[in-house]
Amino acid sequence: MEVIKNKEFGGERPLFASRDLRIEGVTIHAGESALKECSNIEAVNCRFEGKYPFWHVDGFVVKNCVFTSGARAALWYSRNLVMSDTVVDAPKMFREMDGVKLENVKIPDAQETLWHCRNVKMDNVEVNNADYLFMHSENIEINNYKQQGNYSFQYCRNVVIRNAVIDSKDAFWNTENVTVYDSEITGEYLGWHSHNLRLVNCRISGTQPLCYAHDLVMENCVMADDCDLAFEYSSVKADINGTIRSVKNPMAGSIVADGYGEIIIDANIKSPADCVLELRSGRETVR
């Protein structure tokens, strides 16, 4: 493997079509497509300042690097990335990627990031300003995760999340086969139009959660006091610790809780309109 150490590059395509290359302590200044159409690349202790450095790359390791705000849209149309101990301070990262592993990574400006990606694994990752994160992505495993940013995980499929703190309005819309364990989810309109969303040992907050959901499952969850007008037109099987502030027109299934602040069943409920609401104490049916 060729090794380049402590060099600086700029302009257009300085390392285009490189193979079997390790760069250490290298700075990529302003320019475009520094490592486009490359394979088997290792970047260690490097700084990326120019646009689009890793496009159409197959097999690359990025360790202890920095992507500045100028390195926007840095990683697109590529495969088999392992990134660790890195700060990505630019938006629109990770598009059309297959095989992404992130560990100990921070993304302070994660707008429009991780779109149309497949086979993603993340551990100890923190993202902020992350509006529209993970749009249309699939086969995702996440652990030890912090997120601030709205409209996340829309249209995603086959996702497992553990030990997360997610602050996101409109999270998990139109998703399919998503499971979240041992996490805190804060944000309005959670999980609308989802299919097979499962929440286990989670705390959720925010108005009008989990409406229009299909085959929703909640196990040993807590709903904060601002979770009003929940479950409208949803098919649901839920076990909630504590009181649910209000439930409105759930379509089918069953809900068990310690209490209900308000139950709203009106003429607008949709068929089959047979959701059973119970109190945990004595399994008393209240509706």
PyMOL commands that set and color helices and strands:
alter all, ss='L'
color gray80, all
select helices_A, chain A and resi 281-283
alter helices_A, ss='H'
color red, helices_A
select strands_A, chain A and resi 2-5+8-12+19-24+27-32+39-44+47-48+54-55+58-63+66-67+75-76+79-88+98-107+118-127+138-148+157-167+176-181+184-186+195-200+203-205+216-223+235-240+243-248+252-257+259-264+276-279+284-285
alter strands_A, ss='S'
color yellow, strands_A
deselect
rebuild
show_as cartoon
